[in-house]
Amino acid sequence: MFRRAVLRLTVFFSLVQLTVFGAFAVAIYLFVTTVFDYDPPEGDTAIAVDAAEVAFSGLRTGLLISFAILVVLVPAVSYVMARRTLAPVRLAYEAQERFVDDASHEFRTPLSVISGELELALLAPRSSTEYVTAIRRSIDAVEQMERLTSDLLLLGQAGDRRIEDIFSPVRVKEIVLGAIPGRDRDRSWPTLTLDFDGDPIVRGSRELLTRAVGNLVENASKFTPASGVVRVRVSERAGLAIIAVADDGPGFPPGTQSRAFDRFWRADSVQSIPGHGLGLPLVRQIVTAHGGRVAIDSETRQGTVATIELPKLNAR
């Protein structure tokens, strides 16, 4: 598709440029032959006319040769121009294709679980306990789909500058407290500690910022063993409100930290842990929309520290 678009754009650019150059050459020739006034001395008319004809012939030849050269050069230049013009469109299109493919894959997984559980339940009469188990697994899959859909919608909302219309002063302490997840009794959780060194105020969306911090806390809790500790610290520095979430997890494998914010990317070592690879990309997009930045500092088997920096309200 893009190859055809490049060729069509190349032809269009070539025709436009050659038309302009051709019209310019004709205009030069007509200007020279009609505007200049040749007033030869008496008795030298024939010689003057011959000289003028020679000059005009040389001008025509020069213009024709120049145009012929342009006929060869212009398509090549137009091709380069067309490729450069369509390069951002192609990158955006390829990124959209990857995003759609990845999203489709993530949706297929919970749908397969739901379909499998329901089909298994209908194959033969089951006990009430087995039916309840199948329903619970289906509900868990539906909740995964709801979370994935919500993340995708938030990614779109966080990238829209119009969300600034809903910004209001928010205390960072309230954001952090609202981001602490509920603890499922069916699994073991690491210890969670909170440290508030100050109570800065930022301007933003309470819902989006709570979701961003919640994603960091959830990630830290998910990858930290039950015997480990997840530490959340709020501090202030040079007009910035800082939220740091540290864990005792395995850290990022060597050479993969730079991909932490890629949508749907997950390290091979954590494929068995539930998730969609949208948590950190969503955090970065929300924080960026609030004029801040997020950074990851991680070492293998040394844990990870995720830090959010937001402009304080009184610093603006």
C-alpha angles and dihedrals in degrees: 000000000000091000090059091045091052091050093049092048090047091054091047094049091046094051093047094048095044091047091052093046092046092050090047091051092049090048091052092049094048091046093052095044098045107030103045112085115216111199105175122192118262113283093018098081097111092047091048092049092050091049091050091049090050090050092048090047090051090049092051092048092049093049092047092049090047091050091048090053090049090051087062098039101039097064090051092049090044091052091054091046091049093050092049091047094052096039096091091045091050093049091049091048093049091048090051091049091051091047093051092046092049093045091049090051092050091049092049093060099062091037089056090050092051093046093047095048094048094046091048091050091053097047093082140350111289136195119258089252092056091048090050090050092051091048092049092051090049091049090050089053091049090051089052089053091048091051092048092049091048091050092051091050092048091050088057093044094047090054092055115092089209089079086081086078089071096047118122136163110288131181112233091218090060090049092053095045090049091050096058105111126227114259116242109219092212093072137043117251130202120243114275121210128187125204120184113191096177134340107250123185123222133184114241150086111312091205096051096042091047089052091050094051090041091056091053092048091046092050092048092049093046095054098037118088118241089254092055133084133240112205124199116189130181119198143151132235134167096339094319132115108217127201115186123186115191128183141182094231129130095272126220119313114252113282096013103087092090089062095054092106097045112117114253092001116137129170116252090239093063101042090110091058115086115255145105103227093246100105100086096036088054091049092052094047093050094046092046090051087056093053094255138108138233127208136186124214113185141156127188110267089356100089132244134269118202114192129194119195119193130177111254116239094241090050093065 
